[in-house]
Amino acid sequence: MKLTVWTYEGPPHVGAMRVATGMKGLHYVLHAPQGDTYADLLFTMIERRDHRPPVTYTTFQARDLGADTAGLFKDACQDAYDRFKPEAIIVGASCTAELIQDDPGGLAETMGLDIPVIPLELPSYQRKENFGADETFFQIVKHLAKPMEKTERVSCNIIGATALGFRHRDDVAEITNLLYELGIEVNVCAPMGATPSDIAKMGQAHFNVLLYPETGEMAARHCERAFAQPYTKTIPIGAGATWDFIEEIRQLSGSTNEIDSDRLRQTWWSRSVDSTYLTGKRVFIFGDGTHVKAAARVARDEMGFEVVGMGCYNREMARDVRATAKEYGVEALITDDYLLVEKTIEELQPEMILGTQMERHIGKRLGIPCAVISAPVHVQDFPARYSPQMGFEGANVLFDTWIHPLVMGLEEHLLHMFREDFEFNDAAGPSHHGGHSPKKAASAPVIEEVHVDDNVIWLSDAERELKKIPFFVRGKARRNTESYAVEQGLNQISVDTLYEAKAHFAR
């Protein structure tokens, strides 16, 4: 297992926690050492939850390893049952506890509890968080859901939403309203908001709406086999995909209800914005596979951007993302190494990044605007307001989220226009690019920095001059200058070279 300062996904037991924390009446007994209890912070701090996750840890210590750690697990399991009175318990081991091979599932079975106890086999050293959530939800559905007579009216289950999911709470509300307009009842929404008793009733729905393949596809496939429930394949992110989703729902349900799309402003607004901000802007997209595929379509077909690169960190989606990238004429980057992602962004020099919390930090360092489209995210991406990514309102939110970093980039213009003013100076970067970072000490020595390309070297004076060019054409100016230098056989770019290239391409 790789330890790093940043990580796109945690170990699989964190994925199991995302499922347990999203549900009600379910408790997770986790065989884990003291240090693995950090996961509570993810939910109580980042997602601003007003209660702790329903997780009981054995919290064994080094001195316990020479004694009966299996006994510690049984005691923790009994305490959780007595204290919380759950409808069902899931049991498993963290990545560290997996090494001592205590078999939590087998131990729990011998206790004779009068509620369902579901063992989790999560290979911590081969798989990661999204797999952990997907496998956990699948096991819960497999153990609890039974074949049932279908509801009298056409109904569906909404599956895939979990705790710590990117805007999952609001996406579920938006899609529930959309289904209601189509005359379709939501039978169960799971795992988020569901109890084990709700899971048991999943079989009575006519079909399933799969919103997040990363965390719900295994359960959807199981329900298709076991209960003859087809599931939706379209992810309704963006105006075009939402209309496709509506058509898919109509085919599954037979609904002919009309949809009120008056609240959809994104399509008109994106056409009305000055093309300087949008048309042809080069964007790089990175995140989980589902959001990356959806964002690429919105970026190119609905916003007028040019997709110059895309990729995902979850290898389970690698094949889908590679196929999508081929449609856009780019090569997919499949990696969980943020340093490789940063290197790729530096090479591509996009005008905008659509990514995760990681890419937001990368964008600040490189001076490139970034909009967050996917987990992993920080506390600021769990807003108090209603802010879905899916459906018609989600399309409006995408427009606002993606446009604002580009429009706010004009702040950089002001910094250059008024840099002689005491409030505007070269040491104060634009706020959305990390302008609040501490200033360098006055006594610090001036270091002549250069930008090194594969073929040419940018001298420091040329690099400074380049930064005076508006951000939304700076990438193009950089590429044109480097191309000109190569054509002229130059291996260094000075200020003179920069302006010679400008004159050359102006002709």
Salt bridges, closest charged atoms under 4 A:
ASP40 OD2 - ARG52 NH2 2.21
GLU47 OE1 - ARG49 NE 3.15
ASP50 OD1 - HIS51 ND1 2.85
ASP102 OD2 - HIS31 NE2 2.81
GLU129 OE2 - ARG18 NH1 3.02
ASP170 OD1 - ARG169 NE 2.92
GLU174 OE2 - ARG263 NH2 3.75
GLU181 OE2 - ARG263 NH1 3.53
GLU185 OE2 - ARG153 NH1 3.15
ASP198 OD1 - LYS201 NZ 3.95
GLU217 OE2 - ARG221 NH2 2.99
ASP244 OD2 - ARG297 NH2 2.89
ASP288 OD1 - HIS291 ND1 3.05
ASP301 OD1 - ARG300 NE 2.87
GLU316 OE2 - ARG127 NH2 3.27
ASP320 OD2 - LYS293 NZ 3.68
ASP336 OD1 - LYS2 NZ 3.86
ASP336 OD2 - LYS128 NZ 2.40
GLU342 OE1 - ARG365 NH2 2.71
GLU347 OE2 - LYS343 NZ 2.61
ASP381 OD1 - ARG167 NH2 3.98
ASP381 OD2 - ARG360 NH2 2.56
GLU412 OE2 - ARG474 NH2 2.38
GLU463 OE2 - ARG478 NH2 2.93
GLU465 OE1 - LYS468 NZ 3.46
